[in-house]
């Protein structure tokens, strides 16, 4: 099967030059008109052109051997992700290799007279690539892109044509999938050297990755295999003027493409500098290490520093060339224009009569549009509907009715599928309903602030108008019904037309099905075709584990009661599964409530009793560790049998506690994992997050619902259902409540009740009749309030319960309130940790007598923070010796000056393990430079071969000669293990926070044992607490000490500090009496970001913290409120001291910040003696 078959075939006679020329011109036209590619969805374009030879009278596939350049074709194809091509490979109808473009070009290049046409075609290929600047618009199949092989063949035959290949490889390249192409350049340079043609190709290439590829470097190869152009120019300075001329020639002819489109600021881009930054291989290795890169750019190139020569040339070009030196790809403007047009269409769609105008646009585009319009608005000539069978609604809308096309695209996950549109037609009709089915005349009023208000006004003749609009609506539905092949419409479409809260009814349910799903012929049995479809649809949805069982689905199931034959399980086409058993449980429960007990009821009971709970047990144990012959860990066979017995038997041998113990030890958990060894509960320390409940959430919901309904029945199966219900509640009470709530009214992600009383009754029902403790229902309610932004007042009421905790009243009601408040506190351990911390924090703000404690939780949060950020042992070692550590990093990044002969130290342990903590697959080697050789002091046994050859891999620490080698050996031996270091630091930090230890004794330990690249907390959507969370909850004395630790650690310390700083700021407003807690809860944090930044800087300035980290944070997160901070530091001299810490890019931003302050020119005096050329250029703007 040819998955990527091409449908646009360009034929030519390979023996006729004129025929080849015509084919080349045809290909140019396809590229320039964007017809060479088709949209495959998912924002991907696929090449859709194939070339075939007709020299023998019939179209035939091109073969590699058709060209005299067959070996060159194979070489080109083997520089692609596919690779593995051979000259004997054959393309056939059964196996299309999608290589006809390369063969076609090779054939064309055999004719000297076609050279100019071939180059025009190459330019068309380049123009296409540069227009999109995105590999996703260039795919031939799932591995290769179009064009590259053909352009490479051109470059191999004539190096002057390498410039086309260089332009073709765009900046925004998929370096994960489209790899291998970079080797094309290194092969060209190896063949031609740094000739004029190769230098020209280099400067015309806009991709830094592909410019480095000229040296043999690639996306996964960091070392160069060929002399970099910068080295060549230094050795041959007479060629440098020609290089500069080529750069000037290139920018005069064509600007450089911005990599990411409008995310890049054209004003800030320095394209000539970008080219110079790729002249040396070392600059590739340090592209993401600004400090090292700054040093390389400052070294002398030809007559001045590399940076100065680049910027001097760029300044000359900007002065002499009128056109921009850098530009966005054409697709950026195309995308913007399309988006603007889309926004205009959307605005029109939501105006008065927008939906009907959408339909009018589509109808007018039809060849028989006048007739169709006449039918819709008058009901005449209904036979026009039959003409719709030949209309492809998708193509028609995309070509002629863009508003409808937008709506179809939004409504259908599978664009182009009539079945999908039929299922989601109600989403299209809702737009029409706004025009036709809203009672009253809608008048549009433009308000002063630009918002549009729609006002309904009752007008004379309203009844007649409504009746007319109802018929128009039905005729529009008729049109879609015929467009979609007169197949039955969906239940959702029916609900849209029979009336709801938003739109009035235009048809009865019975009439809808007669009109849009009529029976075809006689039916066998009591169910007509509509009822059969309805039963099949309900069964299908219950069994679809991609969907939840919700109130809408239960309403559909309720409709089955109209015909009791629907309850006959013999008519259910499938064997019992979890979905159909859930439906059976619901219907049984309905019969129980209605006091019905007939044959159908007994059939449902028998159906569900077959092996429902055995199924549930097997489903759950799929997410458990079960022992087998190869692994004795996990549940034994006897354990599994005992659990199955607990799920299925009337009388069980195990207690709930024993089953819980087995499941807790062996069920897989959906924990938060970090590195390879760290794992943390996703919900809380006391509430496990079982994988079965999350990975199989919809299956779990059906299990919960089955138990919920069946345990209430007077049937034998109720015993197992009640037992399993109690087990599930014991395992995950809030999850159970959440799953039960899905069948109650919902709005968005939360429950929606008509009033507060209904909500109270819902939770009380779970307490009284279903055995769920009040602590869990209160916790669930609290979590709901925190999830939904409209329930601040309800949440505030829950916070007010803390008043009852301190009540001294002995009355019955006071004691009940006190028990309820304590129940909520107890239930907080069953929901996400963040809600628990927030509740206690908010309670302390609401009632000052309520002290925020949570000491154990704070200690645990600190332990998580330390574990997440703990340095591996070799990093601790490197930090201990500071400047005596010459290098620490991956072996492949070791600078060339340290590539010396290597020996083993006599005392090296050749049998021991030496791995990174937390990354136990990464070996670590510790070496010391001794004279003109490196000596291995510690390494991993896997790096030592049988011949004891020295191999290096993984992480390397290289120390200088200033340290005695025995001291290194002793230090490694004395170094505590990672758990010991973490425990030591944890104890020291809390000793410091309590005032028992000094900063001088704890600060260095904190900085050494924790990485500079701090993680603020677990990556779990903020559900887990972090020390940044506790930072603003604890008392002021401990807060200041913790701020000092973090502020002196690194810039990343401010990631922790600022994470919840807005909470700290707003809490201070509450404590001062300026705000109430309700103000806090209702506040939009974004409205206070500027004030928070200024407030935070003031707090940090009052503490003994490193100013350089604070300055860097303030530059990166600058807001107007931070201006006075920079003025203050500039005035007292502290800002000047921080300049050497900042990268040039940050210093450039700082220039802008200071220049914008009062007396800005005076403040810029701190930059006297600035070494960075870009910063000096920026200063020249303000200090001419």
DAQUICOR-V552282 format. One record per residue. RES is the residue in one letter. SS is DSSP state (A for helix, B for strand, O for the rest). Layout:
RES_SS / RES_SS
This chain:
X_O / X_O / X_O / X_O / X_O / X_O / X_O / X_B / X_B / X_B / X_B / X_B / X_O / X_O / X_O / X_O / X_A / X_A / X_A / X_A / X_A / X_A / X_A / X_A / X_A / X_A / X_A / X_A / X_A / X_A / X_A / X_A / X_O / X_O / X_O / X_O / X_B / X_B / X_B / X_B / X_B / X_O / X_O / X_B / X_B / X_B / X_B / X_O / X_B / X_B / X_B / X_B / X_B / X_O / X_O / X_O / X_O / X_O / X_O / X_B / X_B / X_O / X_O / X_A / X_A / X_A / X_O / X_O / X_O / X_A / X_A / X_A / X_A / X_A / X_A / X_A / X_A / X_O / X_O / X_O / X_O / X_O / X_O / X_O / X_O / X_O / X_O / X_O / X_O / X_O / X_O / X_O / X_O / X_O / X_O / X_O / X_O / X_O / X_O / X_A / X_A / X_A / X_A / X_A / X_A / X_A / X_A / X_A / X_O / X_O / X_O / X_A / X_A / X_A / X_A / X_A / X_A / X_A / X_A / X_A / X_A / X_A / X_A / X_A / X_A / X_A / X_A / X_A / X_A / X_A / X_A / X_A / X_O / X_O / X_A / X_A / X_A / X_O / X_B / X_O / X_O / X_O / X_O / X_O / X_B / X_O / X_O / X_A / X_A / X_A / X_A / X_A / X_A / X_A / X_A / X_A / X_A / X_O / X_A / X_A / X_A / X_A / X_A / X_A / X_A / X_A / X_A / X_A / X_O / X_O / X_O / X_O / X_O / X_O / X_O / X_O / X_O / X_O / X_O / X_O / X_O / X_O / X_A / X_A / X_A / X_A / X_A / X_A / X_A / X_A / X_A / X_A / X_O / X_O / X_O / X_A / X_A / X_A / X_A / X_A / X_A / X_A / X_A / X_A / X_O / X_O / X_O / X_A / X_A / X_A / X_A / X_A / X_A / X_O / X_O / X_O / X_O / X_B / X_O / X_O / X_B / X_O / X_O / X_O / X_O / X_O / X_O / X_O / X_A / X_A / X_A / X_A / X_A / X_A / X_A / X_O / X_A / X_A / X_A / X_A / X_A / X_A / X_A / X_A / X_A / X_A / X_A / X_A / X_A / X_A / X_A / X_A / X_A / X_O / X_O / X_B / X_B / X_O / X_O / X_O / X_A / X_A / X_A / X_O / X_O / X_A / X_A / X_A / X_O / X_O / X_A / X_A / X_A / X_A / X_A / X_A / X_O / X_O / X_O / X_O / X_O / X_A / X_A / X_A / X_A / X_O / X_O / X_O / X_O / X_A / X_A / X_A / X_A / X_A / X_A / X_A / X_A / X_A / X_O / X_B / X_O / X_O / X_O / X_O / X_B / X_A / X_A / X_A / X_A / X_A / X_A / X_A / X_A / X_A / X_A / X_A / X_A / X_A / X_A / X_A / X_O / X_O / X_O / X_O / X_O / X_B / X_B / X_O / X_O / X_A / X_A / X_A / X_A / X_A / X_A / X_A / X_A / X_A / X_A / X_A / X_A / X_A / X_A / X_A / X_A / X_A / X_A / X_A / X_A / X_O / X_O / X_O / X_O / X_A / X_A / X_A / X_A / X_A / X_A / X_A / X_A / X_A / X_A / X_A / X_A / X_O / X_O / X_O / X_A / X_A / X_A / X_A / X_A / X_A / X_A / X_A / X_A / X_A / X_O / X_O / X_O / X_A / X_A / X_A / X_A / X_A / X_A / X_A / X_A / X_A / X_O / X_O / X_A / X_A / X_A / X_A / X_A / X_A / X_A / X_A / X_O / X_A / X_A / X_A / X_A / X_A / X_A / X_A / X_A / X_A / X_A / X_O / X_O / X_O / X_O / X_O / X_O / X_A / X_A / X_A / X_A / X_A / X_A / X_O / X_A / X_A / X_A / X_A / X_A / X_A / X_A / X_A / X_A / X_A / X_A / X_A / X_O / X_O / X_O / X_O / X_B / X_B / X_B / X_B / X_B / X_B / X_O / X_O / X_O / X_O / X_O / X_B / X_B / X_B / X_B / X_B / X_B / X_O / X_O / X_O / X_O / X_A / X_A / X_A / X_A / X_A / X_A / X_A / X_A / X_A / X_A / X_A / X_A / X_A / X_A / X_A / X_A / X_A / X_A / X_A / X_A / X_A / X_A / X_O / X_O / X_O / X_O / X_O / X_O / X_O / X_A / X_A / X_A / X_A / X_A / X_A / X_A / X_O / X_O / X_O / X_O / X_O / X_O / X_O / X_O / X_O / X_O / X_O / X_A / X_A / X_A / X_A / X_A / X_A / X_A / X_A / X_O / X_O / X_O / X_O / X_O / X_O / X_O / X_O / X_O / X_O / X_O / X_O / X_A / X_A / X_A / X_A / X_A / X_A / X_A / X_A / X_A / X_A / X_A / X_A / X_A / X_A / X_A / X_O / X_O / X_O / X_O / X_O / X_O / X_O / X_A / X_A / X_A / X_A / X_A / X_A / X_A / X_A / X_A / X_A / X_A / X_A / X_O / X_A / X_A / X_A / X_A / X_O / X_A / X_A / X_A / X_O / X_O / X_O / X_O / X_O / X_O / X_A / X_A / X_A / X_A / X_A / X_A / X_A / X_A / X_A / X_A / X_A / X_A / X_A / X_A / X_A / X_A / X_A / X_O / X_O / X_O / X_O / X_A / X_A / X_A / X_A / X_A / X_A / X_A / X_A / X_A / X_A / X_A / X_O / X_O / X_A / X_A / X_A / X_A / X_A / X_A / X_A / X_A / X_A / X_A / X_O / X_O / X_B / X_O / X_B / X_O / X_O / X_O / X_O / X_O / X_O / X_O / X_O / X_B / X_O / X_A / X_A / X_A / X_A / X_A / X_A / X_A / X_A / X_A / X_A / X_A / X_A / X_O / X_O / X_O / X_O / X_O / X_O / X_O / X_A / X_A / X_A / X_A / X_A / X_A / X_A / X_A / X_A / X_A / X_A / X_B / X_O / X_B / X_O / X_O / X_B / X_B / X_B / X_O / X_O / X_O / X_B / X_B / X_B / X_O / X_O / X_O / X_B / X_O / X_O / X_B / X_O / X_O / X_B / X_A / X_A / X_A / X_A / X_A / X_O / X_A / X_A / X_A / X_A / X_A / X_A / X_A / X_A / X_A / X_A / X_A / X_A / X_A / X_A / X_O / X_O / X_O / X_O / X_O / X_O / X_A / X_A / X_A / X_A / X_A / X_A / X_A / X_A / X_A / X_A / X_A / X_A / X_A / X_A / X_A / X_A / X_A / X_A / X_A / X_A / X_A / X_A / X_A / X_A / X_A / X_O / X_O / X_O / X_O / X_B / X_B / X_O / X_O / X_B / X_B / X_O / X_O / X_O / X_O / X_A / X_A / X_A / X_A / X_A / X_A / X_A / X_A / X_A / X_A / X_A / X_A / X_A / X_A / X_A / X_O / X_O / X_O / X_A / X_A / X_A / X_A / X_A / X_A / X_A / X_A / X_A / X_A / X_A / X_A / X_A / X_A / X_O / X_O / X_O / X_O / X_A / X_A / X_A / X_A / X_A / X_A / X_A / X_A / X_O / X_O / X_A / X_A / X_A / X_A / X_O / X_O / X_O / X_O / X_O / X_O / X_A / X_A / X_A / X_A / X_A / X_A / X_A / X_A / X_A / X_A / X_A / X_A / X_A / X_A / X_A / X_A / X_A / X_A / X_A / X_O / X_O / X_A / X_A / X_A / X_A / X_A / X_A / X_A / X_A / X_A / X_A / X_A / X_A / X_A / X_A / X_O / X_O / X_O / X_O / X_O / X_O / X_O / X_O / X_A / X_A / X_A / X_A / X_A / X_A / X_A / X_A / X_A / X_A / X_A / X_A / X_A / X_A / X_A / X_B / X_O / X_O / X_A / X_A / X_A / X_A / X_A / X_A / X_A / X_A / X_A / X_A / X_A / X_A / X_B / X_B / X_B / X_B / X_B / X_B / X_A / X_A / X_A / X_O / X_O / X_A / X_A / X_A / X_O / X_O / X_B / X_B / X_B / X_B / X_O / X_O / X_O / X_O / X_O / X_O / X_O / X_O / X_O / X_O / X_B / X_B / X_O / X_O / X_B / X_B / X_B / X_B / X_B / X_B / X_B / X_B / X_B / X_B / X_B / X_B / X_O / X_O / X_B / X_B / X_B / X_B / X_B / X_B / X_O / X_O / X_A / X_A / X_A / X_B / X_O / X_O / X_O / X_O / X_O / X_B / X_O / X_O / X_O / X_O / X_B / X_B / X_B / X_B / X_B / X_O / X_O / X_O / X_O / X_O / X_A / X_A / X_A / X_A / X_A / X_A / X_A / X_A / X_A / X_A / X_O / X_O / X_O / X_A / X_A / X_A / X_A / X_A / X_A / X_A / X_A / X_A / X_A / X_A / X_A / X_A / X_A / X_A / X_A / X_O / X_O / X_O / X_O / X_O / X_A / X_A / X_A / X_A / X_A / X_A / X_A / X_A / X_A / X_A / X_A / X_B / X_O / X_O / X_O / X_O / X_O / X_O / X_O / X_O / X_O / X_O / X_O / X_O / X_O / X_O / X_O / X_O / X_A / X_A / X_A / X_A / X_A / X_O / X_O / X_O / X_O / X_A / X_A / X_A / X_A / X_A / X_A / X_A / X_A / X_A / X_A / X_A / X_A / X_A / X_A / X_O / X_O / X_O / X_A / X_A / X_A / X_A / X_A / X_A / X_A / X_O / X_A / X_A / X_A / X_A / X_A / X_A / X_A / X_A / X_A / X_A / X_A / X_O / X_O / X_O / X_O / X_O / X_A / X_A / X_A / X_A / X_A / X_A / X_O / X_O / X_A / X_A / X_A / X_A / X_A / X_A / X_A / X_A / X_A / X_A / X_A / X_A / X_A / X_A / X_A / X_A / X_A / X_O / X_O / X_O / X_O / X_O / X_A / X_A / X_A / X_A / X_A / X_A / X_A / X_A / X_A / X_A / X_O / X_O / X_O / X_A / X_A / X_A / X_A / X_A / X_A / X_A / X_A / X_A / X_A / X_A / X_A / X_A / X_O / X_A / X_A / X_A / X_A / X_A / X_A / X_A / X_A / X_O / X_O / X_A / X_A / X_A / X_A / X_A / X_A / X_A / X_A / X_A / X_A / X_A / X_A / X_O / X_O / X_O / X_O / X_A / X_A / X_A / X_A / X_A / X_A / X_A / X_A / X_O / X_O / X_O / X_O / X_O / X_A / X_A / X_A / X_A / X_A / X_A / X_A / X_A / X_A / X_A / X_O / X_O
